[in-house]
């Protein structure tokens, strides 16, 4: 199935946790196409916990042309990203992500927690900002948390860390 976002989506920070089936706001298992058509999702918060949290749990489809503005990371979480496990295509995403104090966990990535075999991430930009006193956790990848296979790739995608001018692709862990 194909879906399109037809207008910006404004979420209230106080009640704006991204939650839903299996900790995914739109779909636990997604295999269609979502075209944001350049629209924005503003002021969403990823929930805390010890399981994968994201807008999608598993992506085997195409997610494109969306800007996530002021996406607030949770304080305690593991396997978090826009997509928890990506085996599909993610392209033309802009993510403005705010790391909170105390954020930690395994394989956190702003766009994808795990980029598995078949994963394609291209033409994406991630802007990582920090709440007061927060730092990039040791297991955080700016774009992906873990590359889980040899057949996926990240192409023409960049991370900007806290307005420092440091740019590049940051992987927490790659497959051996």
N, C-alpha and C positions, 0 to 999 in steps of 0.2 A: 504494500500500500504506500501511496505517496501523500505527503503532507506539506503544507506551506504555512509559514507564519505571515499573517497579513497586516500586523501592526506591532508596535513595541509592546512589551509586557512589563509592567511596573509591579514590583512585589514590595510589600511593606517589611522592613527589616525586623520589626518586633514579632511578626507572625509569618515571616517569609521563608521558613525552613523548606528546603526541597525534600519532600517525603512522598512516599507512595509505595506501591507494590515492590517488595524486596528492596526497599530503600532507593527506588528509582522514581523520579517524578513523572516521566513520560512513558517509559516502557522498561520492563525487566529484560526482555529479549526483543531487539529491534532489527528488522531486516528490510525495511522499506527505504524510502528517501524522505528526508526532512530538509526542505529548503527554507531558510530563514529570510530569504529575499532581502538581505541587508538590514533586517530589523534587529532590535536589541531586547535582551532580557536584563532588567535592571534590579539590583539590590536583593538578590537571592542569597540564602545561606545554605551551605551544605550541613547536614546534621552530623552530630558526633556519634561515636560508637566504635565497635570493633569489627564491623563487616563492611563490605564494599558499599560506598555511597556515591551517587552521582545522578545526573539527569537520565542516563541510561546505564543499566547493569552490563548487558552484553550487546555490542553492536556488530552486526554483519551486513549492515546496509550502508547508506551514504547520509552523512550529516554535513550540511554546508551553509555558508553565507549567513552566519549568526554572530552577533557580538554579545558577549556576557559582560556587563559592566557592573563593577563593584560587587563581584561575587565573593562572599565572605566565607572563608574556610572555617571548619569547626575546630574546637580546641583539642579534641582527642579523637583521632580516627585512624583507620587503616584502609588501604586500597580505595583511595578517593580520587575522583577526577570527573570531568564532564561525562566521560565514559569510563566505567570500571575496567572492562575487558574489551579491547577493540580488535576485531578481526575484519573490519570493514574500512570504509573511506571516510576520513574527516578532512574537509578542506574549507579554506577561506573563513576560518574562525578567528575572532579577536577575543581574547579573554583578559579582563582586568581583574586580577585575583588578589585578595587581601589575606595574608597569613596572620593568624591571631597568636597571642602569647600562649605558650603551652602546647601548640600544635606539634604532634609527633605521630609516628606510626610507621608502617612498612609500605613501600611501593606507592607512595602518593605521587601523582603526576597531575598537573593542572588540566591538561587535555585528556590524557588517558593514564589510568593507573597501570595497566598492563597493555602493551602493544604486542599482540601475539602474531603467529604466522598469518600472512595475508593482510596485515594492518598497513594502511597507507594514511599518513598524516602529511598534508602538503598545504603550503601557502597560509600558514597560521602564525599569529603573533600572540605572545603571552606577555603581559605586563604584570610582574609580581611586586606587590607593595606589602609593607609590614605595618601592622598595628603597633602602637607604642610598646617597645621592649621585645617585640617578636623577632625571631631570626629564622632563616631557612632551616628546617629540620634536617638531620643527617640523612634521612631516607626519602627526601623530597627531590623529585626531578622537576625542573621548570616546565617541561613539555610532557614527558612521560616518566613514570616511576620505574618501569622495568620493561626491557625488550625481551619478550619471551620466545622469540623464534628468529630464524635466519631469513625468512622471506618477506618480512615487513620492512617499511622504510619511513623515514621522516625527511621531507624535502622542502626546501625554501621556507623553513619555519624558524622563528627566532624567539628568544626570550630576552626581556629587558628586566633587570633585577633592581627594584627599588630606586629608580631614577638615578642609578650610579653610572649609567652608560655601559655597564657590562652586558654584552649581548652574546648570543650563541645558543647552541642546543645543549641542554643539560640532561643527562640520563643518570638515574640513580644506579641502575644495574643493567648490563646487557647480557644476552645469552652467550655461553661459552662454547 
